Structure formats: structure tokens, C-alpha cells
Amino acid sequence: DTARVRAEEAERQQRMLAEGLRDALEALTSTLSLEDVLDRILELTAAVVPHENSNIMLIDNGWASVRRTRGYPADLILTVTDLGLNVQETPNLRHMVESLRPLAIGDTAQDPEWIVQPGMDWLRSYAAAPIINKGHVFGFLNLDSPQPGLFNQQHAEALQAFADQVGIALENARLYASLQESNAK
């Protein structure tokens, strides 16, 4: 009886994820403005994995920087948005780029590879997925929590399914922005 209840709950969660991804793709492709797409991504991420704080990092010349945030307290927004991380020197980011797989760290204080960034010692649980298009990682979708044990690999896998859709929408928005910029010259 317990196994049946667990199976039903797992099936319900899978249905919700599938519906969420379908809705997310519709919402993400309804606009081509990069800033609007970034906002929509963070808004929709909450339906995929419950969380408090999220951000999107985009990679430029080997450096990942936060382009958009959601949920952080006002006193942390500047700390988070000022982060600029060398992808090759940051183990969690390097791992995702090399493996093309998501990552969950249940307790950053217990992870020997976790590097505490200045002002970010409050971050104790982390889940992230690389944003990939055409086999190339160009960003990360990150979830942060001060509560240890909040995220696990199952959360990271769900986040990756969403990030795969995000990659398409972001690439379309970036191409559109490039075209707009070229036409303005």
C-alpha cells in the first residue's frame, strides 16, 4: 500500500514537471527580449523545483556572471550580482561544463570542493544545471538556499530538464538581440 502511494506521488510529480515544462516553453518562446526571457525563466523555475533564491549566470570569455536574480533579500542582491567566477577555477561550474550534467550539493559546508565566495557564507544548499545549446554550455541556472539539505540530485535532474528548454529560448533571444543590434548600425 505504501509502495502504491509512493508510485502515485512520483507519477503526479512527473505529470506536474511535464506540464510545467510545456507551459515554460510556451512562455519562453512568447517573447524574444533577452531581459524578458531571463525574468520568465526565473519566474517559471519555481514550478520546476521549489526554492527561495535563484539566479542565471551567463558565460563570457570563460567568466560566469550573474545576469538575473530572484528571491534574494535586498541586502544580498548586490553581493550575488557582483559575482564573477572563472569557470575553470570554480569546481562546481567546471564540473557542469565538463560533464554537461546538473549538480546538487546538499550541504556546501561539507563539500570539500565548494569555494565560499565573499559574502556568500550563508549559502548551504545548492542545485544547478548547465544551460546548453548545440553541445555548448553558455550559462547556468542556479538555486541557492541557506537551509542545508534542501536540494538533491533529483531536484538537479528536474532543473536540467527545464534548463534544456531554457537553452533554446535564450539562444533565440540572443540571436534576436544580435539582429536588432546589427539593424541599428
Secondary structure, 3 states (H helix, E strand, C coil): CHHHHHHHHHHHHHHHHHHHHHHHHHHHCCCCCHHHHHHHHHHHHHHHCCCCEEEEEEEECCEEEEEEEECCCHHHHHHHHCCEEEHHHCHHHHHHHHHCCCEEECCHHHCCCCCCCCCCCCCCEEEEEEEEECCEEEEEEEEEECCCCCCCHHHHHHHHHHHHHHHHHHHHHHHHHHHHHHHHC
